[in-house]
Amino acid sequence: MSSKSSEPGLTPDTAQLARQVTEGNRRALAQAITLVESTRNDHRAAATDLLQRLIPHAGNSIRLGISGVPGVGKSTFIEALGNHVIEAGHRVAVLTVDPSSAISGGSILGDKTRMEILSRRPEAYIRPSPSGNTLGGVTRRSREALILCEAAGFDVVIVETVGVGQSETRVADMTDMFVLLLLPGGGDELQGIKRGIMELADLILINKADDDMQVLAQRSAADYRNALRLLHPRSEDWKVEVKACSARDGAGIPDAWEVVLRHHEILKTSGQLAVRRAEQARDWMWSEVEDNLVAALKSDPEVLKQIPALESDASEGKMPPTIAARQLLEIFLKRHKQWG
């Protein structure tokens, strides 16, 4: 490709861009992530080539997923943890996901401003992205962005999800450790936590254990430890730990990082890290297959002709949605057979 990567709107020179990313060029990294997030056909082809060039340079980081209910202090915790990790000699990339408006499609993209100290450090890179219509608490291209950050030399990559919910567990399928942040509270508060996301957690942190909430936070930690006995652990080699911390004051942050390191070492030694990464790669592959098949179906000219009538019949109750879907699939598959 002859287009210059610095010229906006043009398909970049992926060889040059890949080289710049591996050299730690932050502007190139930002451009590379923008490229992989693009939905333009020419950009998708360039993004595929870029990833092919950079995957050999990736895979050497600790991948950490952070989730928690709104208001639990995820951004404050990530900033405190990020600064501590940098002081320990690491480079940290943070991929934050901001909720997109269902009406306008826009997002607040405020996490970077909420991590003021961390965002100014040269050893850190923060990338906010809109969640769009993607379930799982991450953007559709979060996996690609993670690979790019690793290739740029960041050895700790933190992925922050939108919040807690049954549909927001996809982050566990792309990270090595899943950290769940919870607020101090006991008794009935336990009932409000989804069982599924509890089973995914490798570490549970009761945040805001400060001022007059310290005792309640410690009591909550004990309650969650007892509750975890009833759940099947995610890994036979790791017992989920529950700790209290104060991201505001920095209390418990070094302990939390020590748990992350110990968990990572256990996964490596037991061989589970390689197994988990292999499973993630397969999941990524099939996710791409599904996304591309749906995109191909929706862009098929014959399918497009039938969509309005079938959508109308389904929405008005004239036809079961399952039948309408099947008819669209039959049109697509029939044309596919003709092409073959």
Secondary structure as UniProt FT lines:
FT   TURN            5..6
FT   TURN            8..9
FT   HELIX           14..22
FT   TURN            23..24
FT   HELIX           26..37
FT   HELIX           41..54
FT   HELIX           55..57
FT   STRAND          62..68
FT   TURN            70..71
FT   HELIX           74..87
FT   TURN            88..89
FT   STRAND          92..98
FT   TURN            102..104
FT   HELIX           111..114
FT   HELIX           116..119
FT   TURN            122..123
FT   STRAND          124..130
FT   TURN            132..133
FT   TURN            140..141
FT   HELIX           142..151
FT   TURN            152..153
FT   STRAND          156..160
FT   TURN            166..167
FT   HELIX           170..173
FT   STRAND          177..182
FT   HELIX           187..192
FT   HELIX           195..200
FT   STRAND          203..206
FT   HELIX           211..213
FT   HELIX           214..228
FT   TURN            229..230
FT   TURN            236..237
FT   STRAND          241..244
FT   TURN            247..250
FT   HELIX           253..270
FT   HELIX           272..299
FT   HELIX           301..315
FT   TURN            316..317
FT   HELIX           321..339
//
